[in-house]
Amino acid sequence: MKRIKLFLVIMAAALCGACESFLTIYPENNIASDEFPSSETDLELYANGFLNSLLPAADGIAFHDQYTDYIATRNSTNFLIGDSWRPEDQGGWSWGNLRNINWFLNNMDKARPNVSADVYNHYEGVGRFWRAYFYYSMVRTFGDVPWYDRVLEPDDDELLYKPRDSREYVMSRVLDDLNFAAAHCSDDPKIAATSTRITRWVALAYKARVCLFEGTYRKYHTELDLASSAEGFLREAVDACEILIRESPYGLAAGGNVETQYRSLFIGENLNEKEVILGSVYRSGVRMHNLTWLSFSGSAGAQWSLIKPFVNQYLMLDGSRFTDRPGYATTTYADEFKNRDHRLPQTVIGPAYVRKIGGVDRPLAPPFSVTLTGYHIIKWALDDDVHDGMSTSANSLPILRYAEVLLAYAEAKAELGEMNETLWNATIRPLRERAGVNGAVPAAYDPYVAAYYQNQTTDKWLLEIRRERSIELCCEQVRYDDLMRWKLGALVELPWYGIYIGAKNVAYDLNGDGTADLTVSDAGSASINRVVLGSGYRLSEGDRGYLEYGYTINRMWHDRKYLRPIPTSARQVNPALGQNPEWGE
């Protein structure tokens, strides 16, 4: 009972960690115990608590990337609106979670006499995984940050008030932690089978993500003068992927209906344990979320919608480019889904979409009381309106998938100049073929995709991998980081173009069911099937063109935004922290 009470105190501290910073207040040392943790059960209890306190909630999984290039939202974040963000507006300098991770690592030695070496090393690997997880987030956000690998005491003035450690140093320690986790976390099928716990495979998949990020960040952010060390991280990403491909039990969930198998990964009650390496499980009546409600509510959600320039990148089923078709730019919504990559209508509402409404299956066109562009995201939503207005969705949510491993492997090899047809056929081709797309290697680079990425490269391998990554991992928490590491933050300024409208005051039947679904006009009342221009909308060519939302929001990019400013409150306590470039003193 004493251990249970102590564990509850520790977990309460973990959950409140985001509200406190041991760099801005003296840490209290009130959770230490001469007994805890002293057994395998103790180690497991504490380690499992990190899953609850550190993994994102459902909306963080599904809509983390809402402020990126390819998603229109009802509004934007103040960080991207105008140029008014200041250090005093910045939060996130929160260190409570790190304190709890280090407490675990610093105190788990008490259990060593009572557990096997394998068990001990597994839980040390789990703790070090979470420390790497924490620091990777901090480096992505702030760049240089202070590194701590032990719990600080109130009299540790030298450490409490030290300057930030360099990005190079912190990321080298992150890599050390991930390598330890990848070497020592268990790969016992009994632990890995549920895809809900930290295992060797999770550590390797996360290492691939981290090292791909850091390697490409250093390559493209030449202002850091770290390009010479980019290859090392890319090699580490390759190594992690090769181990997963060669040794892990995971693979692509394929061989089913190409029209449904992709989305089944995101709306099934059970995680697909063949492909999902780590996920969050939900159960009807036990643990549920509100993603369906958020997806189909014009007020509770942010009306998340894809934009036309991104949708154009989905290929035709024969592998040819949609943007090579004559007249592609003026193709109507009713026609542009024909013979396209089957992931498109599994990501957004397409003309064939059917939803259960009032218990009856009915065709549903994009509802313009919810969608902003006509490309209404349904990837994480259940097709039943019984969940509207309710937190009753029980679809389990992938966090790390084998598909991402294939994409990371292909990209790292391409960045190293080592991509070829054999590697393509082992990575990109199976992803396309799962969606019904001819997966043959393209003959040349795509100028449309090159222009989308600001002509940063004309390497066909890199461009096709970026196309595939953005489509396969759409809305899976990686897009914002992709833009940051490629140094393409300016893409967040892209206009939010939607479906093509040939003329105003024409009633369009979007899904071919014989019912008018949309009219665009200069007057009238906005509704589920009417968009009124001037109320946040306009047409790109005045009286026709792409339906554009949000042109008054004033999203603005500046290169200093690749890193957040160090919060004023933190610098007031510790002036030695300094400030990131161009954020003032």
LOSEVEX-373788 format. One record per residue (C-alpha): residue in three letters; x, y, z. Coordinates in pm, whole numbers, padded with zeros to 5 digits, always signed. Layout:
alaXYZ
...
This chain:
met+00000+00000+00000
lys+00286+00237+00080
arg+00431+00180-00266
ile+00096+00236-00435
lys+00047+00566-00254
leu+00399+00674-00343
phe+00343+00581-00708
leu+00027+00794-00718
val+00223+01089-00580
ile+00491+01041-00845
met+00241+01019-01128
ala+00057+01326-01003
ala+00387+01510-01017
ala+00439+01385-01371
leu+00098+01499-01486
cys+00154+01841-01337
gly+00501+01868-01487
ala+00388+02092-01771
cys+00282+02352-01515
glu+00615+02377-01337
ser+00978+02426-01417
phe+01257+02327-01188
leu+01457+02597-01359
thr+01222+02865-01236
ile+01136+02729-00890
tyr+01340+02523-00651
pro+01260+02153-00689
glu+01102+01978-00394
asn+01256+01649-00298
asn+00943+01493-00146
ile+00899+01178-00354
ala+01218+00993-00265
ser+01182+00665-00079
asp+01421+00416+00071
glu+01204+00137-00070
phe+01066+00245-00406
pro+01133+00113-00664
ser+01257-00222-00537
ser+01092-00480-00765
glu+01006-00549-01126
thr+00646-00453-01051
asp+00763-00116-00916
leu+00973-00052-01227
glu+00684-00148-01454
leu+00434+00071-01268
tyr+00653+00378-01286
ala+00763+00321-01647
asn+00407+00267-01768
gly+00311+00600-01614
phe+00524+00776-01876
leu+00292+00643-02149
asn+00007+00838-01991
ser+00198+01154-01911
leu+00417+01189-02220
leu+00232+01046-02520
pro-00004+01291-02693
ala-00379+01283-02640
ala-00607+01189-02929
asp-00638+01540-03072
gly-00260+01581-03049
ile-00213+01266-03255
ala-00468+01355-03523
phe-00435+01733-03547
his-00080+01810-03436
asp+00000+01919-03791
gln-00292+02157-03828
tyr-00064+02461-03865
thr+00136+02336-04160
asp+00135+02394-04533
tyr-00135+02159-04649
ile-00412+02214-04393
ala-00659+02501-04381
thr-00812+02575-04041
arg-01077+02816-03918
asn-00797+03032-03786
ser-00424+03000-03731
thr-00192+03013-03433
asn-00072+03350-03307
phe+00283+03228-03365
leu+00217+03235-03741
ile-00020+03532-03762
gly+00162+03852-03844
asp+00494+03926-03678
ser+00388+04004-03325
trp+00508+03695-03136
arg+00751+03785-02861
pro+00954+03594-02597
glu+00701+03692-02332
asp+00434+03503-02530
gln+00633+03181-02537
gly+00564+02885-02310
gly+00688+02528-02312
trp+00996+02578-02094
ser+00864+02300-01867
trp+01093+02048-01703
gly+00875+01851-01462
asn+00862+01550-01691
leu+01240+01539-01716
arg+01266+01550-01337
asn+01041+01244-01313
ile+01235+01059-01583
asn+01566+01131-01413
trp+01420+01040-01074
phe+01337+00699-01217
leu+01681+00652-01371
asn+01858+00779-01059
asn+01661+00557-00822
met+01600+00234-01012
asp+01929+00095-00880
lys+01734+00004-00565
ala+01567-00273-00763
arg+01888-00419-00907
pro+01931-00691-00638
asn+01577-00815-00696
val+01554-00834-01076
ser+01747-01000-01354
ala+02002-00808-01559
asp+01774-00826-01864
val+01480-00680-01673
tyr+01694-00407-01522
asn+01847-00312-01855
his+01504-00310-02021
tyr+01366-00056-01775
glu+01679+00154-01788
gly+01631+00151-02167
val+01269+00260-02123
gly+01374+00547-01897
arg+01644+00657-02137
phe+01400+00634-02428
trp+01172+00881-02253
arg+01462+01113-02173
ala+01553+01114-02544
tyr+01186+01170-02628
phe+01174+01471-02393
tyr+01497+01627-02517
tyr+01419+01573-02884
ser+01104+01779-02834
met+01298+02053-02654
val+01569+02072-02922
arg+01309+02086-03201
thr+01146+02374-03018
phe+01434+02575-02875
gly+01758+02447-03027
asp+02024+02471-02754
val+01890+02366-02412
pro+02053+02270-02081
trp+02124+01898-02048
tyr+02049+01729-01715
asp+02083+01359-01648
arg+02010+01366-01276
val+01756+01517-01041
leu+01867+01860-00928
glu+01873+01957-00563
pro+01785+02304-00427
asp+02152+02385-00369
asp+02268+02287-00722
asp+02315+02651-00815
glu+02587+02581-01071
leu+02356+02351-01268
leu+02035+02540-01208
tyr+02178+02862-01346
lys+02415+02734-01612
pro+02398+02839-01980
arg+02232+02620-02238
asp+02428+02327-02377
ser+02486+02320-02751
arg+02256+02142-02992
glu+02548+01917-03091
tyr+02606+01807-02731
val+02241+01753-02643
met+02164+01558-02959
ser+02472+01341-02906
arg+02331+01251-02563
val+01988+01190-02716
leu+02149+00950-02962
asp+02334+00777-02677
asp+02005+00725-02494
leu+01827+00595-02804
asn+02113+00358-02884
phe+02102+00222-02530
ala+01724+00177-02553
ala+01755+00008-02892
ala+02015-00231-02753
his+01852-00313-02419
cys+01475-00268-02437
ser+01301-00601-02468
asp+01181-00740-02800
asp+00987-01018-02628
pro+00676-01081-02840
lys+00465-01079-02523
ile+00560-00715-02466
ala+00563-00606-02830
ala+00240-00780-02932
thr+00003-00505-02817
ser+00201-00220-02981
thr+00140-00011-02670
arg+00464-00038-02473
ile+00822+00077-02524
thr+01021-00202-02685
arg+01339-00241-02883
trp+01133-00189-03200
val+00979+00134-03073
ala+01325+00263-02979
leu+01460+00182-03325
ala+01164+00338-03508
tyr+01187+00651-03297
lys+01563+00664-03346
ala+01504+00657-03722
arg+01265+00952-03693
val+01500+01152-03471
cys+01812+01087-03677
leu+01640+01163-04007
phe+01521+01491-03859
glu+01857+01591-03720
gly+02056+01482-04024
thr+01842+01673-04270
tyr+01806+01972-04036
arg+02183+02006-04025
lys+02209+01960-04401
tyr+01955+02225-04500
his+02014+02473-04215
thr+02358+02572-04332
glu+02353+02873-04098
leu+02423+02631-03810
asp+02755+02528-03965
leu+02676+02165-03880
ala+02640+02022-04231
ser+02956+01815-04192
ser+02789+01612-03918
ala+02463+01553-04109
glu+02583+01231-04268
gly+02647+01069-03931
phe+02285+01112-03826
leu+02159+00994-04165
arg+02374+00682-04132
glu+02226+00619-03789
ala+01875+00650-03938
val+01966+00401-04210
asp+02108+00155-03957
ala+01794+00170-03741
cys+01567+00116-04041
glu+01772-00174-04171
ile+01750-00353-03837
leu+01372-00304-03830
ile+01332-00423-04189
arg+01560-00723-04137
glu+01470-00837-03786
ser+01139-00692-03663
pro+00802-00870-03686
tyr+00643-00566-03854
gly+00544-00507-04214
leu+00286-00327-04424
ala-00075-00428-04373
ala-00154-00509-04735
gly-00339-00763-04950
gly-00685-00629-04870
asn-00922-00395-05051
val-00716-00108-05192
glu-01017+00121-05149
thr-01038+00070-04772
gln-00724-00089-04624
tyr-00528+00233-04575
arg-00798+00406-04370
ser-00871+00089-04175
leu-00542+00154-03994
phe-00693+00467-03838
ile-01059+00384-03773
gly-01036+00029-03641
glu-01109-00039-03275
asn-00792-00250-03256
leu-00445-00140-03359
asn-00317-00325-03662
glu-00033-00501-03484
lys+00131-00604-03809
glu+00204-00244-03905
val+00161-00031-03594
ile+00478-00029-03385
leu+00337+00203-03119
gly-00015+00327-03074
ser-00278+00441-02829
val-00563+00199-02758
tyr-00923+00303-02703
arg-01219+00086-02605
ser-01590+00158-02631
gly-01734+00234-02289
val-01389+00228-02127
arg-01161+00485-02289
met-01291+00696-02574
his-01207+01018-02758
asn-01382+01292-02955
leu-01204+01289-03293
thr-01524+01216-03488
trp-01699+01504-03312
leu-01408+01738-03380
ser-01391+01629-03744
phe-01759+01691-03816
ser-01823+01998-03603
gly-01791+02349-03739
ser-01751+02487-03388
ala-01585+02224-03168
gly-01322+02145-03431
ala-01115+02380-03644
gln-01273+02270-03977
trp-00953+02097-04087
ser-00935+02071-04467
leu-00663+01989-04717
ile-00569+02246-04981
lys-00577+02210-05358
pro-00200+02246-05429
phe-00135+01946-05205
val-00429+01739-05331
asn-00293+01786-05683
gln+00008+01574-05586
tyr-00191+01252-05549
leu-00107+01035-05851
met-00335+00863-06097
leu-00380+00489-06048
asp-00161+00417-06349
gly+00123+00605-06179
ser+00101+00911-06402
arg+00077+01262-06263
phe-00257+01431-06220
thr-00083+01761-06295
asp+00027+01632-06636
arg-00332+01594-06750
pro-00467+01862-06984
gly-00698+02094-06794
tyr-00606+01953-06453
ala-00615+02300-06299
thr-00986+02344-06373
thr-01097+01988-06297
thr-01407+01992-06080
tyr-01441+01816-05748
ala-01680+01564-05900
asp-01416+01454-06151
glu-01080+01491-05979
phe-01115+01177-05766
lys-01158+00951-06070
asn-00878+00695-06106
arg-00671+00864-05836
asp-00458+00718-05558
his-00708+00546-05327
arg-00558+00720-05025
leu-00717+01047-05140
pro-01080+00945-05071
gln-00962+00764-04758
thr-00812+01088-04625
val-01083+01335-04728
ile-01447+01306-04828
gly-01472+01204-05193
pro-01777+01182-05423
ala-01839+00818-05323
tyr-01833+00883-04948
val-02117+00731-04745
arg-02192+00808-04381
lys-02444+00663-04141
ile-02685+00947-04064
gly-02966+00876-03822
gly-02882+00508-03849
val-02912+00500-04230
asp-02623+00490-04478
arg-02642+00802-04693
pro-02414+00967-04950
leu-02254+01279-04805
ala-02090+01558-05000
pro-01842+01786-04822
pro-02051+01989-04573
phe-01956+02354-04610
ser-02067+02426-04257
val-01757+02226-04161
thr-01510+02209-04447
leu-01326+02521-04559
thr-01191+02403-04893
gly-01410+02109-04992
tyr-01136+01860-04901
his-01282+01761-04565
ile-01044+01542-04359
ile-01197+01213-04242
lys-00883+01006-04183
trp-00940+00969-03808
ala-01320+01002-03797
leu-01583+00727-03778
asp-01853+00718-04043
asp-02150+00744-03808
asp-02314+01062-03684
val-02398+00895-03353
his-02056+01024-03240
asp-02124+01386-03336
gly-02129+01601-03026
met-02005+01308-02819
ser-01672+01174-02691
thr-01765+00819-02784
ser-01519+00731-03059
ala-01320+00418-02978
asn-01092+00379-03279
ser-00736+00315-03166
leu-00470+00554-03292
pro-00132+00470-03449
ile+00167+00679-03340
leu+00458+00496-03508
arg+00399+00281-03818
tyr+00617+00054-04026
ala+00524+00270-04326
glu+00720+00555-04168
val+01022+00327-04132
leu+01017+00256-04507
leu+00984+00625-04584
ala+01264+00722-04344
tyr+01490+00458-04495
ala+01422+00575-04850
glu+01473+00942-04762
ala+01792+00889-04566
lys+01939+00685-04850
ala+01832+00947-05105
glu+01988+01226-04897
leu+02308+01023-04889
gly+02296+00987-05268
glu+02242+00611-05245
met+01883+00567-05365
asn+01826+00327-05655
glu+01553+00117-05814
thr+01614-00179-05586
leu+01564+00035-05274
trp+01265+00206-05437
asn+01101-00131-05497
ala+01152-00225-05133
thr+01019+00102-04986
ile+00811+00338-05197
arg+00666+00090-05444
pro+00481-00125-05187
leu+00327+00186-05029
arg+00189+00300-05364
glu+00071-00044-05464
arg-00117-00083-05136
ala-00320+00219-05251
gly-00377+00074-05597
val-00116+00294-05768
asn+00136+00165-06021
gly+00459+00180-05823
ala+00714+00187-06104
val+01003+00431-06073
pro+00921+00760-06249
ala+01141+00845-06546
ala+01213+01203-06442
tyr+01149+01454-06167
asp+00809+01621-06138
pro+00832+01998-06201
tyr+00501+02054-06018
val+00630+01895-05696
ala+00965+02070-05740
ala+00789+02407-05764
tyr+00576+02323-05461
tyr+00896+02274-05262
gln+01032+02606-05389
asn+01268+02437-05636
gln+01495+02342-05350
thr+01590+02029-05544
thr+01524+01858-05876
asp+01640+01518-05752
lys+01359+01284-05859
trp+01418+01046-05570
leu+01389+01316-05305
leu+01085+01476-05466
glu+00899+01149-05507
ile+00983+01046-05150
arg+00852+01381-05024
arg+00534+01328-05227
glu+00493+00981-05084
arg+00576+01083-04728
ser+00330+01371-04729
ile+00048+01152-04864
glu+00111+00838-04661
leu+00173+01021-04331
cys-00080+01300-04383
cys-00196+01430-04043
glu+00032+01194-03845
gln+00237+01443-03640
val+00537+01468-03875
arg+00455+01739-04130
tyr+00548+02045-03925
asp+00880+01886-03835
asp+00935+01796-04201
leu+00896+02159-04305
met+01129+02272-04028
arg+01406+02023-04112
trp+01385+02089-04487
lys+01403+02463-04413
leu+01073+02518-04592
gly+00882+02703-04322
ala+00766+02961-04577
leu+00524+02699-04714
val+00292+02777-04421
glu+00208+03098-04610
leu+00056+02906-04904
pro-00294+03030-04989
trp-00569+02800-04871
tyr-00708+02714-05213
gly-00995+02469-05230
ile-01204+02307-05502
tyr-01242+02468-05841
ile-01559+02670-05902
gly-01637+02744-06266
ala-01897+03013-06203
lys-02085+03189-05926
asn-02453+03128-05857
val-02442+02779-06006
ala-02573+02486-05799
tyr-02310+02210-05806
asp-02391+01846-05744
leu-02057+01745-05595
asn-02115+01374-05545
gly-02350+01291-05830
asp-02649+01193-05617
gly-02885+01431-05797
thr-02891+01687-05515
ala-02733+02031-05527
asp-02452+02046-05272
leu-02286+02383-05320
thr-02355+02730-05452
val-02100+03010-05434
ser-02250+03356-05441
asp-02198+03718-05342
ala-02509+03734-05126
gly-02735+03518-04915
ser-02679+03325-04596
ala-02390+03085-04554
ser-02499+02727-04489
ile-02403+02365-04533
asn-02440+02409-04911
arg-02379+02779-04968
val-02057+02980-04948
val-02092+03357-04944
leu-01797+03545-05084
gly-01655+03822-04872
ser-01719+03628-04550
gly-01366+03498-04533
tyr-01389+03356-04885
arg-01305+03468-05235
leu-01249+03307-05573
ser-00893+03308-05698
glu-00992+03470-06031
gly-01270+03694-05909
asp-01577+03544-06071
arg-01439+03189-06088
gly-01138+02985-05980
tyr-01030+02813-05663
leu-01242+02869-05357
glu-01001+03045-05123
tyr-01047+03073-04749
gly-00844+03266-04493
tyr-00682+03530-04712
thr-00736+03789-04436
ile-00567+03586-04160
asn-00220+03723-04245
arg-00008+03414-04186
met+00353+03525-04198
trp+00680+03334-04191
his+01017+03462-04077
asp+01324+03241-04057
arg+01374+03313-03689
lys+01060+03102-03635
tyr+01252+02782-03704
leu+01329+02807-03332
arg+01102+02941-03063
pro+01230+03218-02838
ile+01349+03134-02489
pro+01059+03254-02268
thr+01111+03582-02089
ser+01009+03423-01756
ala+01290+03166-01784
arg+01552+03427-01871
gln+01446+03648-01582
val+01537+03365-01346
asn+01847+03254-01537
pro+01996+03525-01763
ala+02272+03281-01865
leu+02022+03103-02091
gly+02063+03373-02354
gln+01824+03408-02646
asn+01781+03252-02989
pro+01885+03453-03295
glu+01670+03751-03393
trp+01437+03722-03092
gly+01588+04017-02909
glu+01786+04031-02587
